[in-house]
Amino acid sequence: MLARITTMLEHVPFFLQPGTKVLNKGSIEFENDSRIIASATGANSIRGLSVNLLYLDEFAFVDNAEQFYTSTYPVVEMKNGKLKQ
């Protein structure tokens, strides 16, 4: 998914491209300090982060999905956060 986002950013017209500070295989960090992180599923994979949008790709194939979901759900900011499956 991160590769698709990177490709999209590369094809956006120059004047619309957001400034990026870090662009690598595991994350993209923008000049406004927002970031996109790709992480493997695990009980501690995103613990300690504050997440505004959590996108769970291929979630039907996650082993121990219930455990992962219950450990991950608290990091989604409840005021403005969204969870997409």
Buried (B, 14 or more C-beta within 10 A) or exposed (E): EBEEEBEEBEEEEEEEEEEEEEBEEEEBBBEEEEEBEBEEBBEEBBEEEEBEEBEBEEEEEBEEEEEBBEBBEEBBEEEEBEEEE
